[in-house]
């Protein structure tokens, strides 16, 4: 359970320093891991990006102070790292539903976002079969779109992206460019890549492995770098089955192994009859 304790150390550091500049590199060092891996792990397990979690906790604490203490709004804004009172008022109003100046009026319902606690249960009651595989670079051709993890909108919008992709006939067209002897074995891929620094924005690409250079303008090319992968196979209805597997990988598999995320793109491979694979790029965790 060392990894879980390290995650909790990072959360304790965040909670103790809400009124300071919370740099993700410093936060991740509390868990002896990389900023990318900590933020990715946090987002997958909790369902909320780290930056959004910090914003909600600060706005919760700010409301408590405005009620309990005789303090100026500008002082609370500055304390919780807002550049101006106006930017604080906008964020406060969006979160609580009223402006900070109205907080002491009757019947105001204040939102409260409680601290997260990592208490992951490594159940072991369901097998997670995987293989470790090294590959060279993989050339993909497909269509990409930007998504955000804010409010977990990506969980709804990526399946909609897939549905629209199939409905307008792009899946059939994409199959024409598939390599017949590629590393990914004739699968159609969903690729998560180009994560922003705070893990809130990323690109998702529906693609195939391809060696063909002449493809239509509606598609684009992406090179996945040579990687070491942890590959998980499963089967079940979409999208629930793959979403559940990914959460298990981050909440059960990573904490019980010597690996962390390598920071490069992740791949989902889709086959017939609801069979799929999840490819996670990994490297050894030297923080243990």
TORRO-247276 format. One record per residue: chain; x, y, z of N, C-alpha, C in turn. Coordinates in Angstrom, 1 decimal. Layout:
BEGIN
PT  cadena    n_c1    n_c2    n_c3   ca_c1   ca_c2   ca_c3    c_c1    c_c2    c_c3
PT       A       X       Y       Z       X       Y       Z       X       Y       Z
...
This chain:
BEGIN
PT  cadena    n_c1    n_c2    n_c3   ca_c1   ca_c2   ca_c3    c_c1    c_c2    c_c3
PT       A     0.8    -1.2     0.0     0.0     0.0     0.0     0.9     1.3     0.0
PT       A     2.2     1.2    -0.3     3.0     2.3    -0.2     2.6     3.4    -1.2
PT       A     2.2     3.0    -2.4     1.8     4.0    -3.4     0.5     4.7    -3.0
PT       A    -0.4     4.0    -2.3    -1.6     4.7    -1.8    -1.2     5.7    -0.7
PT       A    -0.3     5.4     0.1     0.2     6.3     1.2     0.8     7.5     0.5
PT       A     1.6     7.3    -0.5     2.2     8.4    -1.2     1.2     9.3    -1.9
PT       A     0.1     8.8    -2.4    -0.9     9.6    -3.0    -1.6    10.4    -1.9
PT       A    -1.8     9.8    -0.7    -2.5    10.5     0.4    -1.5    11.6     0.9
PT       A    -0.2    11.4     0.9     0.7    12.4     1.3     0.6    13.7     0.4
PT       A     0.4    13.4    -0.9     0.2    14.5    -1.8    -1.1    15.3    -1.5
PT       A    -2.1    14.6    -1.2    -3.4    15.2    -0.9    -3.3    16.0     0.4
PT       A    -2.6    15.5     1.4    -2.4    16.2     2.6    -1.6    17.5     2.4
PT       A    -0.7    17.4     1.5     0.1    18.6     1.2    -0.8    19.7     0.5
PT       A    -1.6    19.2    -0.4    -2.6    20.2    -1.1    -3.5    20.9     0.0
PT       A    -4.0    20.1     0.9    -5.0    20.6     1.8    -4.3    21.6     2.8
PT       A    -3.0    21.3     3.1    -2.3    22.2     4.0    -1.7    23.5     3.4
PT       A    -1.8    23.5     2.0    -1.3    24.7     1.3    -2.2    25.3     0.3
PT       A    -3.5    25.3     0.7    -4.5    25.8    -0.2    -4.4    27.3    -0.4
PT       A    -3.7    28.0     0.5    -3.5    29.4     0.4    -2.2    29.8    -0.2
PT       A    -1.5    28.8    -0.9    -0.3    29.0    -1.5    -0.3    28.6    -3.0
PT       A     0.7    28.9    -3.7     0.8    28.5    -5.1     1.0    27.0    -5.2
PT       A     0.0    26.3    -5.6     0.2    24.8    -5.6     0.7    24.4    -7.0
PT       A     2.0    24.2    -7.1     2.6    23.8    -8.3     2.5    22.2    -8.5
PT       A     2.1    21.8    -9.6     1.9    20.3    -9.8     3.2    19.5    -9.7
PT       A     4.3    20.1   -10.0     5.6    19.4    -9.9     5.9    19.1    -8.4
PT       A     5.6    20.2    -7.6     5.8    20.0    -6.1     4.8    19.0    -5.5
PT       A     3.6    19.1    -5.9     2.6    18.2    -5.4     3.0    16.8    -5.7
PT       A     3.4    16.5    -7.0     3.7    15.1    -7.4     4.9    14.6    -6.6
PT       A     5.8    15.5    -6.3     7.0    15.1    -5.5     6.6    14.5    -4.1
PT       A     5.5    15.0    -3.6     5.0    14.4    -2.3     4.7    13.0    -2.4
PT       A     4.3    12.5    -3.7     4.0    11.1    -3.9     5.2    10.4    -4.6
PT       A     6.3    11.1    -4.7     7.5    10.5    -5.4     7.2    10.0    -6.8
PT       A     6.5    10.8    -7.5     6.2    10.4    -8.9     6.2    11.6    -9.8
PT       A     5.9    11.4   -11.1     5.9    12.5   -12.0     4.6    13.2   -12.0
PT       A     4.6    14.5   -12.4     3.4    15.3   -12.4     2.4    14.7   -13.3
PT       A     2.8    14.2   -14.5     1.8    13.5   -15.4     1.1    12.4   -14.8
PT       A     1.9    11.5   -14.2     1.3    10.3   -13.6     0.4    10.6   -12.4
PT       A     0.8    11.5   -11.6    -0.1    11.9   -10.5    -1.4    12.5   -10.9
PT       A    -1.3    13.4   -11.9    -2.5    14.0   -12.3    -3.4    13.1   -13.1
PT       A    -2.8    12.2   -13.9    -3.6    11.2   -14.6    -4.3    10.2   -13.6
PT       A    -3.5     9.7   -12.7    -4.1     8.8   -11.6    -5.2     9.5   -10.9
PT       A    -5.0    10.8   -10.5    -6.0    11.5    -9.7    -7.3    11.6   -10.5
PT       A    -7.1    12.0   -11.7    -8.3    12.3   -12.5    -9.1    11.0   -12.8
PT       A    -8.4     9.9   -13.1    -9.1     8.6   -13.4    -9.8     8.1   -12.1
PT       A    -9.1     8.1   -11.0    -9.7     7.5    -9.7   -10.8     8.4    -9.2
PT       A   -10.6     9.7    -9.1   -11.6    10.6    -8.5   -12.7    11.0    -9.4
PT       A   -12.4    11.0   -10.7   -13.4    11.5   -11.7   -13.4    13.0   -11.9
PT       A   -12.3    13.7   -11.3   -12.2    15.1   -11.4   -10.8    15.5   -11.6
PT       A   -10.4    16.4   -12.5    -9.0    16.8   -12.7    -8.5    17.5   -11.5
PT       A    -7.2    17.4   -11.2    -6.6    17.9   -10.0    -6.8    19.4    -9.9
PT       A    -6.7    20.2   -11.0    -6.9    21.6   -11.0    -8.3    22.0   -10.6
PT       A    -9.3    21.2   -11.1   -10.7    21.5   -10.8   -10.9    21.2    -9.3
PT       A   -10.3    20.1    -8.8   -10.5    19.8    -7.4    -9.9    20.9    -6.5
PT       A    -8.8    21.4    -6.8    -8.2    22.5    -6.1    -9.1    23.8    -6.1
PT       A    -9.6    24.1    -7.3   -10.5    25.2    -7.4   -11.7    25.1    -6.5
PT       A   -12.3    23.9    -6.5   -13.5    23.6    -5.7   -13.3    23.7    -4.2
PT       A   -12.1    23.1    -3.8   -11.8    23.2    -2.4   -11.5    24.6    -1.9
PT       A   -10.8    25.4    -2.8   -10.6    26.8    -2.4   -11.8    27.6    -2.3
PT       A   -12.8    27.4    -3.2   -14.0    28.1    -3.1   -14.9    27.7    -2.0
PT       A   -14.8    26.4    -1.6   -15.4    25.9    -0.3   -14.9    26.6     0.9
PT       A   -13.5    26.7     1.0   -12.9    27.3     2.1   -13.1    28.8     2.2
PT       A   -13.2    29.4     1.0   -13.4    30.8     0.9   -14.8    31.2     1.5
PT       A   -15.8    30.4     1.1   -17.1    30.7     1.6   -17.2    30.5     3.1
PT       A   -16.5    29.5     3.7   -16.5    29.3     5.1   -15.9    30.5     5.8
PT       A   -14.8    31.1     5.3   -14.1    32.2     5.9   -15.0    33.5     5.8
PT       A   -15.7    33.7     4.7   -16.5    34.9     4.5   -17.7    34.8     5.5
PT       A   -18.2    33.7     5.9   -19.3    33.5     6.8   -18.8    33.7     8.3
PT       A   -17.6    33.1     8.6   -17.2    33.0    10.0   -16.4    34.2    10.4
PT       A   -15.8    34.9     9.5   -14.8    36.0     9.9   -15.2    37.3     9.3
PT       A   -14.8    38.3     9.9   -15.0    39.7     9.4   -13.9    40.1     8.5
PT       A   -14.0    39.6     7.3   -12.9    39.7     6.3   -13.4    40.4     5.0
PT       A   -12.5    41.1     4.3   -12.9    41.7     3.0   -12.8    40.6     1.9
PT       A   -13.7    40.8     1.0   -13.7    39.9    -0.2   -12.4    39.9    -0.9
PT       A   -11.8    41.0    -1.1   -10.5    41.1    -1.8    -9.4    40.3    -1.1
PT       A    -9.5    40.3     0.2    -8.4    39.6     1.0    -8.6    38.1     0.8
PT       A    -9.8    37.6     0.8   -10.1    36.2     0.6    -9.7    35.8    -0.8
PT       A   -10.0    36.7    -1.7    -9.6    36.4    -3.1    -8.1    36.3    -3.3
PT       A    -7.4    37.2    -2.7    -5.9    37.1    -2.8    -5.4    35.9    -2.1
PT       A    -6.0    35.6    -1.0    -5.5    34.4    -0.2    -5.6    33.1    -1.0
PT       A    -6.6    33.0    -1.8    -6.8    31.8    -2.5    -6.4    31.9    -4.0
PT       A    -5.4    32.7    -4.2    -4.7    32.8    -5.5    -5.5    33.3    -6.7
PT       A    -6.5    34.2    -6.4    -7.2    34.9    -7.5    -6.5    36.2    -7.7
PT       A    -6.3    36.5    -9.0    -5.5    37.8    -9.3    -6.3    39.0    -9.0
PT       A    -7.6    39.0    -9.1    -8.5    40.1    -8.9    -9.7    39.7    -8.1
PT       A   -10.4    40.7    -7.5   -11.7    40.4    -6.9   -12.7    40.0    -7.9
PT       A   -12.6    40.6    -9.1   -13.6    40.3   -10.2   -13.5    38.8   -10.6
PT       A   -12.3    38.3   -10.8   -12.1    36.9   -11.2   -12.6    36.0   -10.1
PT       A   -12.3    36.3    -8.8   -12.8    35.5    -7.7   -14.3    35.5    -7.6
PT       A   -15.0    36.7    -7.8   -16.4    36.8    -7.8   -17.1    35.9    -8.9
PT       A   -16.5    35.9   -10.1   -17.0    35.1   -11.2   -17.0    33.6   -10.8
PT       A   -15.8    33.2   -10.3   -15.6    31.8    -9.9   -16.5    31.4    -8.8
PT       A   -16.6    32.3    -7.8   -17.4    32.0    -6.6   -18.9    31.9    -7.0
PT       A   -19.4    32.9    -7.8   -20.8    32.9    -8.3   -21.1    31.6    -9.1
PT       A   -20.2    31.2    -9.9   -20.4    30.0   -10.7   -20.5    28.7    -9.8
PT       A   -19.7    28.7    -8.8   -19.7    27.5    -7.9   -20.9    27.5    -6.9
PT       A   -21.1    28.6    -6.3   -22.1    28.7    -5.2   -23.5    29.1    -5.7
PT       A   -23.5    29.8    -6.8   -24.8    30.3    -7.3   -25.2    31.7    -6.9
PT       A   -24.3    32.4    -6.2   -24.6    33.8    -5.8   -23.2    34.4    -5.6
PT       A   -23.2    35.7    -5.5   -21.9    36.5    -5.4   -21.5    36.4    -3.9
PT       A   -20.2    36.6    -3.7   -19.6    36.5    -2.3   -20.2    37.6    -1.4
PT       A   -20.7    38.7    -2.0   -21.3    39.8    -1.2   -22.6    39.4    -0.6
PT       A   -23.2    38.4    -1.1   -24.6    37.9    -0.7   -24.6    36.8     0.3
PT       A   -23.4    36.4     0.7   -23.3    35.1     1.5   -24.0    35.2     2.8
PT       A   -24.1    36.4     3.4   -24.7    36.4     4.7   -26.2    36.7     4.7
PT       A   -26.8    36.8     3.4   -28.2    37.0     3.3   -28.9    35.7     3.7
PT       A   -30.2    35.8     4.1   -31.0    34.6     4.5   -31.1    33.6     3.4
PT       A   -31.1    32.3     3.8   -31.5    31.2     2.9   -30.5    31.0     1.7
PT       A   -29.3    31.4     1.9   -28.2    31.2     0.9   -27.7    29.8     1.1
PT       A   -27.8    28.9     0.1   -27.3    27.5     0.1   -25.9    27.5    -0.4
PT       A   -25.0    27.2     0.5   -23.5    27.2     0.2   -23.1    25.8    -0.2
PT       A   -22.4    25.8    -1.4   -21.8    24.5    -1.8   -20.6    24.1    -1.0
PT       A   -20.5    22.8    -0.7   -19.3    22.4     0.0   -18.7    21.2    -0.7
PT       A   -17.4    21.3    -1.1   -16.7    20.2    -1.8   -15.7    19.6    -0.8
PT       A   -16.0    18.4    -0.3   -15.2    17.8     0.8   -13.8    17.3     0.2
PT       A   -12.8    17.2     1.1   -11.5    16.7     0.7   -11.6    15.3     0.3
PT       A   -10.8    15.0    -0.8   -10.7    13.6    -1.2    -9.7    12.8    -0.3
PT       A   -10.0    11.5    -0.1    -9.1    10.7     0.6    -8.9     9.4    -0.2
PT       A    -7.6     9.1    -0.4    -7.3     7.9    -1.2    -7.3     6.7    -0.2
PT       A    -8.3     5.8    -0.4    -8.4     4.6     0.4    -8.8     3.5    -0.6
PT       A    -7.9     3.2    -1.5    -8.2     2.3    -2.6    -8.1     0.8    -2.0
PT       A    -9.1     0.1    -2.4    -9.2    -1.3    -2.1    -8.7    -2.2    -3.2
PT       A    -7.5    -2.9    -3.0    -7.0    -3.8    -4.0    -7.7    -5.1    -3.7
PT       A    -8.8    -5.3    -4.4    -9.7    -6.5    -4.1    -9.1    -7.8    -4.5
PT       A    -8.7    -7.9    -5.7    -8.1    -9.1    -6.2    -9.2   -10.2    -6.4
PT       A   -10.5    -9.8    -6.5   -11.5   -10.7    -6.6   -11.9   -10.9    -8.1
PT       A   -11.2   -10.3    -9.0   -11.4   -10.4   -10.4   -10.1   -10.3   -11.1
PT       A    -9.8   -11.3   -11.9    -8.5   -11.3   -12.6    -8.3   -10.1   -13.5
PT       A    -7.0    -9.6   -13.5    -6.7    -8.6   -14.5    -5.5    -9.1   -15.3
PT       A    -5.8    -9.8   -16.4    -4.7   -10.4   -17.2    -4.1    -9.3   -18.1
PT       A    -2.8    -9.3   -18.1    -2.1    -8.3   -18.9    -0.7    -8.9   -19.4
PT       A    -0.2    -8.3   -20.4     1.2    -8.6   -20.9     1.9    -7.3   -21.0
PT       A     3.2    -7.4   -20.9     4.1    -6.2   -21.1     4.8    -6.4   -22.4
PT       A     4.7    -5.4   -23.3     5.2    -5.5   -24.6     5.9    -4.3   -25.1
PT       A     7.0    -4.4   -25.7     7.8    -3.3   -26.3     7.5    -3.2   -27.8
PT       A     7.3    -2.0   -28.3     7.1    -1.8   -29.7     7.9    -0.7   -30.2
PT       A     8.1    -0.6   -31.5     8.7     0.5   -32.2     7.6     1.6   -32.4
PT       A     7.9     2.6   -33.1     6.9     3.6   -33.3     5.7     3.1   -34.2
PT       A     4.6     3.6   -34.0     3.4     3.2   -34.7     2.8     4.4   -35.4
PT       A     2.6     4.2   -36.7     2.0     5.3   -37.5     0.5     5.1   -37.7
PT       A    -0.3     6.2   -37.3    -1.7     6.1   -37.3    -2.3     7.1   -38.3
PT       A    -3.4     6.8   -38.9    -4.2     7.7   -39.7    -5.6     7.7   -39.2
PT       A    -6.2     8.8   -39.0    -7.5     8.9   -38.5    -8.0    10.3   -38.3
PT       A    -9.0    10.5   -37.5    -9.6    11.8   -37.2    -9.6    12.1   -35.7
PT       A    -9.1    13.3   -35.3    -8.9    13.6   -33.9    -9.9    14.8   -33.6
PT       A   -10.2    14.9   -32.3   -11.0    15.9   -31.8   -10.6    16.2   -30.3
PT       A   -10.7    17.5   -29.9   -10.3    17.9   -28.6   -11.4    17.7   -27.6
PT       A   -11.1    17.3   -26.4   -12.1    17.1   -25.3   -11.5    17.7   -24.0
PT       A   -12.4    17.8   -23.1   -12.0    18.2   -21.7   -12.6    17.3   -20.7
PT       A   -11.8    17.1   -19.6   -12.3    16.3   -18.5   -13.1    17.0   -17.5
PT       A   -13.3    18.4   -17.7   -14.1    19.1   -16.8   -15.5    18.6   -16.7
PT       A   -16.0    18.4   -15.5   -17.3    17.9   -15.3   -17.5    16.5   -15.9
PT       A   -16.4    15.8   -16.2   -16.4    14.5   -16.8   -17.2    14.5   -18.1
PT       A   -17.1    15.6   -18.8   -17.9    15.7   -20.1   -17.3    14.7   -21.1
PT       A   -16.0    14.4   -21.0   -15.4    13.5   -22.0   -16.1    12.1   -22.0
PT       A   -16.6    11.6   -20.8   -17.2    10.3   -20.7   -18.4    10.2   -21.6
PT       A   -19.2    11.3   -21.7   -20.3    11.3   -22.5   -20.0    11.7   -24.0
PT       A   -19.1    12.6   -24.2   -18.8    13.2   -25.5   -18.0    12.2   -26.4
PT       A   -17.1    11.4   -25.9   -16.3    10.5   -26.7   -17.2     9.5   -27.3
PT       A   -18.1     8.8   -26.6   -19.0     7.9   -27.3   -19.9     8.5   -28.3
PT       A   -20.2     9.8   -28.1   -21.0    10.5   -29.2   -20.1    10.8   -30.4
PT       A   -18.8    11.0   -30.2   -17.8    11.2   -31.3   -17.8     9.9   -32.1
PT       A   -17.7     8.8   -31.4   -17.6     7.5   -32.1   -18.9     7.3   -32.9
PT       A   -20.1     7.5   -32.3   -21.4     7.3   -33.0   -21.5     8.1   -34.2
PT       A   -21.1     9.4   -34.1   -21.2    10.3   -35.3   -20.2     9.8   -36.4
PT       A   -19.0     9.4   -35.9   -18.0     8.9   -36.9   -18.5     7.7   -37.7
PT       A   -19.2     6.8   -37.0   -19.7     5.6   -37.7   -20.9     6.0   -38.6
PT       A   -21.8     6.8   -38.0   -23.0     7.2   -38.7   -22.8     7.9   -40.1
PT       A   -21.7     8.6   -40.2   -21.4     9.3   -41.4   -20.5     8.6   -42.4
PT       A   -20.2     7.3   -42.0   -19.5     6.4   -42.9   -18.0     6.5   -42.8
PT       A   -17.4     7.2   -41.8   -16.0     7.4   -41.8   -15.3     6.1   -41.3
PT       A   -15.9     5.3   -40.5   -15.3     4.1   -40.1   -15.0     3.2   -41.3
PT       A   -16.0     3.0   -42.1   -15.8     2.1   -43.3   -14.7     2.7   -44.2
PT       A   -14.6     4.0   -44.3   -13.6     4.6   -45.2   -12.2     4.5   -44.6
PT       A   -12.2     4.6   -43.2   -10.9     4.5   -42.5   -10.3     3.1   -42.7
PT       A   -11.1     2.0   -42.7   -10.6     0.7   -42.9    -9.8     0.5   -44.1
PT       A   -10.0     1.3   -45.1    -9.3     1.1   -46.4    -7.8     1.4   -46.2
PT       A    -7.5     2.2   -45.2    -6.1     2.5   -45.0    -5.3     1.7   -43.9
PT       A    -6.0     0.7   -43.5    -5.5    -0.2   -42.4    -4.3    -1.1   -42.9
PT       A    -3.2    -1.1   -42.1    -2.2    -2.1   -42.4    -2.6    -3.5   -42.1
PT       A    -2.4    -4.4   -42.9    -2.8    -5.8   -42.7    -1.9    -6.6   -41.8
PT       A    -0.7    -6.1   -41.6     0.3    -6.8   -40.8     0.9    -5.9   -39.7
PT       A     0.1    -5.0   -39.3     0.7    -4.0   -38.3     0.7    -4.6   -36.9
PT       A     1.3    -3.8   -36.0     1.5    -4.2   -34.6     0.1    -4.3   -33.9
PT       A    -0.8    -3.5   -34.3    -2.1    -3.5   -33.6    -3.1    -4.5   -34.2
PT       A    -2.7    -5.3   -35.1    -3.5    -6.5   -35.5    -4.9    -6.2   -36.0
PT       A    -5.0    -5.3   -37.0    -6.3    -5.0   -37.7    -7.4    -4.4   -36.8
PT       A    -7.0    -3.8   -35.8    -8.0    -3.2   -34.9    -8.3    -1.7   -35.3
PT       A    -9.4    -1.2   -35.0    -9.7     0.2   -35.0    -9.3     0.8   -33.6
PT       A    -8.7     1.9   -33.6    -8.1     2.4   -32.3    -8.8     3.7   -31.9
PT       A    -8.9     3.9   -30.6    -9.2     5.1   -29.9    -7.9     5.5   -29.2
PT       A    -7.4     6.7   -29.4    -6.1     7.1   -28.9    -6.3     8.4   -28.1
PT       A    -5.9     8.4   -26.8    -5.9     9.6   -25.9    -4.5    10.1   -26.0
PT       A    -4.3    11.4   -26.3    -3.0    12.0   -26.5    -3.0    13.5   -26.3
PT       A    -1.9    14.1   -26.3    -1.7    15.5   -26.3    -2.4    16.1   -25.0
PT       A    -2.2    15.5   -23.9    -2.8    16.0   -22.7    -2.2    17.4   -22.3
PT       A    -3.1    18.3   -21.9    -2.6    19.6   -21.4    -1.8    19.4   -20.1
PT       A    -1.1    20.4   -19.7    -0.3    20.3   -18.5    -1.1    20.0   -17.3
PT       A    -2.3    20.5   -17.2    -3.2    20.2   -16.0    -4.1    19.0   -16.2
PT       A    -3.9    18.3   -17.3    -4.7    17.1   -17.6    -6.2    17.3   -17.9
PT       A    -6.6    18.6   -18.1    -8.0    18.8   -18.3    -8.4    18.8   -19.8
PT       A    -7.5    19.0   -20.6    -7.8    19.0   -22.1    -6.9    18.0   -22.7
PT       A    -7.4    17.3   -23.7    -6.6    16.3   -24.5    -7.3    16.1   -25.8
PT       A    -6.6    15.4   -26.7    -7.1    15.0   -28.0    -7.4    13.5   -28.0
PT       A    -8.5    13.1   -28.7    -8.9    11.7   -28.8    -9.0    11.5   -30.3
PT       A    -8.3    10.4   -30.8    -8.2    10.1   -32.2    -8.8     8.7   -32.5
PT       A    -9.7     8.7   -33.4   -10.2     7.4   -34.0    -9.3     7.1   -35.2
PT       A    -8.6     5.9   -35.2    -7.6     5.7   -36.1    -7.4     4.3   -36.4
PT       A    -6.5     4.0   -37.4    -6.0     2.7   -37.7    -4.5     2.8   -37.9
PT       A    -3.8     1.8   -37.7    -2.4     1.7   -38.0    -2.3     1.6   -39.6
PT       A    -1.4     2.5   -40.2    -1.4     2.6   -41.6     0.0     2.9   -42.1
PT       A     0.2     2.3   -43.3     1.5     2.6   -44.0     1.2     3.4   -45.3
PT       A     0.0     3.8   -45.5    -0.4     4.5   -46.7    -0.3     6.1   -46.5
PT       A     0.4     6.7   -47.5     0.6     8.1   -47.4    -0.4     9.0   -48.0
PT       A    -1.2     8.4   -49.0    -2.2     9.2   -49.7    -3.6     8.9   -49.1
PT       A    -4.0     9.8   -48.2    -5.3     9.7   -47.5    -6.0    11.0   -47.6
PT       A    -7.3    11.0   -47.5    -8.1    12.3   -47.7    -7.9    13.3   -46.6
PT       A    -8.2    14.5   -46.9    -7.9    15.6   -46.0    -8.7    15.5   -44.7
PT       A    -9.8    14.8   -44.7   -10.6    14.6   -43.5    -9.9    13.8   -42.4
PT       A    -8.8    13.1   -42.8    -8.0    12.3   -41.9    -6.6    13.0   -41.7
PT       A    -5.9    12.6   -40.6    -4.6    13.1   -40.3    -3.7    12.0   -39.9
PT       A    -2.4    12.3   -39.7    -1.4    11.4   -39.4    -0.9    11.6   -38.0
PT       A    -0.6    10.6   -37.2     0.0    10.7   -35.9     1.0     9.6   -35.7
PT       A     2.2     9.9   -35.2     3.2     8.9   -34.9     3.2     8.7   -33.4
PT       A     2.9     7.4   -33.0     3.0     7.1   -31.6     4.5     6.6   -31.3
PT       A     5.2     7.2   -30.4     6.6     6.8   -30.2     6.8     5.4   -29.7
PT       A     8.0     4.9   -29.9     8.3     3.6   -29.4     8.1     3.5   -27.9
PT       A     7.5     2.5   -27.4     7.0     2.4   -26.0     7.1     1.0   -25.5
PT       A     7.1     1.0   -24.1     6.8    -0.2   -23.4     5.3    -0.1   -22.9
PT       A     4.5    -1.2   -23.2     3.1    -1.1   -23.0     2.7    -2.2   -22.0
PT       A     1.7    -1.8   -21.1     1.0    -2.8   -20.4    -0.3    -3.0   -21.1
PT       A    -0.6    -4.2   -21.6    -1.8    -4.5   -22.4    -2.8    -5.3   -21.7
PT       A    -4.0    -4.8   -21.6    -5.1    -5.5   -20.9    -6.2    -5.9   -21.9
PT       A    -6.6    -7.1   -21.9    -7.7    -7.6   -22.8    -9.0    -7.8   -22.0
PT       A   -10.1    -7.5   -22.6   -11.4    -7.8   -22.0   -12.5    -7.8   -23.0
PT       A   -13.7    -7.9   -22.6   -14.9    -8.0   -23.5   -16.1    -7.6   -22.7
PT       A   -17.0    -6.8   -23.4   -18.2    -6.4   -22.8   -18.8    -5.3   -23.5
PT       A   -20.0    -4.9   -23.1   -20.8    -3.8   -23.7   -20.0    -2.4   -23.6
PT       A   -20.1    -1.6   -24.6   -19.5    -0.3   -24.7   -20.5     0.8   -24.4
PT       A   -20.0     1.9   -23.7   -18.6     2.2   -23.4   -18.3     1.8   -21.9
PT       A   -19.3     1.2   -21.2   -19.1     1.0   -19.8   -18.0     0.0   -19.5
PT       A   -17.8    -1.0   -20.3   -16.8    -2.0   -20.0   -15.4    -1.5   -20.1
PT       A   -15.1    -0.7   -21.1   -13.8    -0.1   -21.2   -13.5     1.0   -20.2
PT       A   -14.5     1.8   -19.8   -14.4     2.8   -18.8   -14.1     2.1   -17.5
PT       A   -14.8     1.1   -17.2   -14.5     0.4   -15.9   -13.2    -0.3   -15.8
PT       A   -12.7    -0.8   -17.0   -11.4    -1.4   -17.0   -10.3    -0.4   -16.8
PT       A   -10.4     0.8   -17.4    -9.4     1.8   -17.3    -9.4     2.3   -15.8
PT       A   -10.5     2.4   -15.2   -10.5     2.8   -13.8    -9.8     1.8   -12.9
PT       A   -10.1     0.5   -13.2    -9.4    -0.6   -12.4    -7.9    -0.5   -12.6
PT       A    -7.5    -0.2   -13.9    -6.0    -0.2   -14.1    -5.4     0.9   -13.2
PT       A    -6.0     2.0   -13.1    -5.4     3.1   -12.3    -5.6     2.9   -10.8
PT       A    -6.7     2.4   -10.4    -7.0     2.3    -9.0    -6.5     1.0    -8.4
PT       A    -6.3    -0.1    -9.2    -5.9    -1.3    -8.6    -4.5    -1.8    -9.2
PT       A    -4.4    -1.7   -10.5    -3.2    -2.3   -11.1    -1.9    -1.4   -10.8
PT       A    -2.0    -0.2   -11.1    -0.8     0.7   -10.9    -0.4     0.7    -9.5
PT       A    -1.3     0.9    -8.5    -0.8     0.9    -7.1    -0.1    -0.4    -6.6
PT       A    -0.4    -1.5    -7.3     0.2    -2.7    -6.9     1.4    -3.2    -7.7
PT       A     1.9    -2.3    -8.6     3.0    -2.7    -9.4     4.2    -1.7    -9.3
PT       A     5.3    -2.0   -10.0     6.5    -1.1   -10.0     6.4    -0.1   -11.1
PT       A     5.3     0.1   -11.8     5.2     0.9   -12.9     4.5     2.2   -12.7
PT       A     4.8     3.2   -13.5     4.0     4.5   -13.6     3.8     4.8   -15.1
PT       A     2.9     5.7   -15.3     2.5     6.1   -16.7     3.7     6.8   -17.3
PT       A     4.0     6.4   -18.6     5.2     7.0   -19.3     4.9     8.4   -19.8
PT       A     3.7     8.8   -19.9     3.4    10.2   -20.3     3.1    10.3   -21.8
PT       A     3.2     9.2   -22.6     2.9     9.2   -24.0     1.5     8.8   -24.2
PT       A     1.0     8.8   -25.5    -0.4     8.4   -25.8    -0.8     7.0   -25.3
PT       A    -2.1     6.9   -24.9    -2.7     5.7   -24.5    -3.6     5.2   -25.7
PT       A    -3.7     3.9   -25.9    -4.5     3.4   -27.0    -5.5     2.4   -26.5
PT       A    -6.7     2.4   -27.2    -7.8     1.5   -27.0    -7.9     0.8   -28.3
PT       A    -7.9    -0.6   -28.4    -8.0    -1.3   -29.6    -9.4    -2.1   -29.6
PT       A   -10.1    -1.9   -30.6   -11.5    -2.4   -30.7   -11.5    -3.5   -31.8
PT       A   -12.1    -4.7   -31.4   -12.3    -5.8   -32.3   -13.7    -6.1   -32.4
PT       A   -14.0    -7.2   -33.1   -15.4    -7.7   -33.2   -16.0    -8.2   -31.9
PT       A   -17.3    -8.3   -31.8   -18.0    -9.0   -30.7   -17.6    -8.3   -29.3
PT       A   -17.5    -7.0   -29.3   -17.2    -6.3   -28.1   -15.9    -6.7   -27.4
PT       A   -15.0    -7.2   -28.1   -13.6    -7.5   -27.6   -12.8    -6.2   -27.7
PT       A   -11.9    -6.0   -26.7   -11.1    -4.8   -26.8    -9.8    -5.0   -26.0
PT       A    -8.8    -4.1   -26.2    -7.6    -4.1   -25.5    -7.3    -2.6   -25.1
PT       A    -6.7    -2.5   -23.9    -6.3    -1.1   -23.5    -4.7    -1.2   -23.4
PT       A    -4.1    -0.3   -24.1    -2.6    -0.2   -24.1    -2.2     1.0   -23.3
PT       A    -1.5     0.8   -22.2    -1.0     1.9   -21.4     0.5     2.0   -21.5
PT       A     1.1     3.1   -21.9     2.5     3.3   -21.9     3.1     3.4   -20.5
PT       A     4.1     2.6   -20.2     4.6     2.5   -18.8     6.1     2.7   -18.7
PT       A     6.6     3.0   -17.5     8.0     2.9   -17.2     8.1     2.6   -15.7
PT       A     9.3     2.1   -15.3     9.4     1.7   -13.9     9.4     2.9   -13.0
PT       A     8.7     2.7   -11.9     8.6     3.7   -10.8     9.8     3.7    -9.9
PT       A    10.6     4.7    -9.9    11.8     4.7    -9.1    11.6     5.5    -7.8
PT       A    10.3     5.8    -7.5    10.0     6.5    -6.3     9.9     5.6    -5.1
PT       A     9.8     4.3    -5.3     9.6     3.4    -4.2    10.8     3.2    -3.4
